[in-house]
Amino acid sequence: MGDLSTFDIRERITSSVIDTYGTMLALEVEPLAAEPPPGFGIHRLVGTLNFAGAVTGIFNLQVTETFGRLMAGRMLEQEPAEVDLGTDVRDLLAEVTNIVGGNLKSALNDAGHPCVLSTPSITFGTDFTIRSLAMDRFERMAFRHGEHVFVVEAGLKGVEAAEAGLDFGTPEAMSRLPHVDAAKLEALDPRAKIAAAVTEVFETMFSLALAPVDTVSASSLQGKRLVSSVCFAGDATGVVSVHVGEELARRMAANMLGVEPGEIDDEAAIHDMLGELGNIVTGGLKSALTDTGLRCALSTPSVTAGTDFMIEALNLDRYERFAFEAGGLPVFAEMGFKISDLVKAAPRGATEVHYRVEETPAAGAEKPAAEAGRATSGRPAAREPSPAAQAAPPAAPPPGPAAPAPEAPGLPEDFGLDLLVDIPVELTVELGRSRIPIQELLRLQPGSALKLSRLEGEPVDILANDVLIARGEVVVKNEKYGIRITEIAGRRERLRGLKD
């Protein structure tokens, strides 16, 4: 393993930010030497990724709402006021965060610090901070495009091989399919495990009894809130978060240290306590997943604190939320995860994995009480309740085995698929795109090189009749090129392709 202290974080991020904004969004950006102005009171969005493995840590990309709209407008060829803040801006910010954070991960791997990335999350609001705990290295950089300033942060910590939780012995180690015990995976009840772990930790660590509740009053959710989050990544990727108010967090720290709440005047002590809580609860779920044969590693914990923010975890197959009370004060625990597409798509001979995902109800539709908190697909609900929904969060039944999800309905046997098999479908692999002025187009000749928007190492797009259906990586076998599918495109991407 290389020496993390000599790794040039700033140079890697700076070159990646400039290149990504220039090629993907046609926006010229430059680094700023001065510290950026405080963002409090300004609506902003932060895309976050977590590292796990031989290096753990966090990567944040923070933009104002105004600049986020400008970015999305450039990408979608729309005016900033026309883009949707709730989908277009957040989706683009997640994509840019994935690219820049992914480039940093690749550079770390090349430098002898193998690691994997979590799925992205988006935090948005006017008053919040995000801190990753116990970092060896931390860099905060500001960039500017015209009058717009945005911030990139990266915190990294080296982890001993025995603690990493993943086999990084060879570069292709994580590309090998794991030997998954299908019976154990099917029997795993993450909801019950997380609910039981949170209840036990509150009792043993903080001497506080938790009681599951169906509703929480909106008045009890006012003021500063703190969210402890720990991500895991690998064959199973996800996040576990615990939300508490400042008053309860201070009481928890005091009980753990054996002092009165008024004696806790160090915010770091509260953050460390919350980090330990997140490590214990998430570690239990990670152990259960690895016991099935799935490989995954934990990130370091992070704490989000403030009075006005929401957190949305993206790209998760299953997402659940629980509500409790401790001494009349609310506690929320949340869990979301997904199984690697490579594992789910594995041939039955390689690993017997059956992973069932339910459809997300239509917007505004109410789920039956018996189905509250079950697995969902697509974009999950925000990881922090909106003000309108805070008075009545989802039901939180006591820990116990969840009701089995119904089998997804199949096509009737007489559907007549034979009618479709002879319809020709043209598959195309798109390496990238480029937008150039007409005068440059006219100067093209044999031997000219075009710079594409896609970066080296990024998945290529696979299109069926010009509609995006999947992404994959280029492979060479017996001197022939091929594509290994690594990701199936979501419904929203396919619909956007049809509209285009």
Secondary structure, 3 states (H helix, E strand, C coil): CCCHHHCCHHHHHHHHHHHHHHHHHCCCCEEECCCCCCCCCCCEEEEEEEEEECEEEEEEEEEEHHHHHHHHHHHHCCCHHHCCHHHHHHHHHHHHHHHHHHHHHHHHHHCCCCEEECCCEEEEEEEEEEEECCCCEEEEEEEEECCEEEEEEEEEEECCHHHHCCCCCCCCHHHCCCCCCHHHHHHCCHHHHHHHHHHHHHHHHHCCCCEECCCCCHHHHCCCEEEEEEEEEECEEEEEEEEEEHHHHHHHHHHHHCCCHHHCCCHHHHHHHHHHHHHHHHHHHHHHHHHCCCCEEECCCEEEEEEEEEEEECCCCEEEEEEEEECCEEEEEEEEEEECHHHHCCCCCCCCCCCCCCCCCCCCCCCCHHHCCCCCCCCCCCCCCCCCCCCCCCCCCCCCCCCCCCCCCCCCCCCCHHHCCCCCCCEEEECCCCCCCHHHHHCCCCCCCCCCCCCCCCCEEEEECCEEEEEEEEEEECCEEEEEEEEECCHHHHHHHHHC
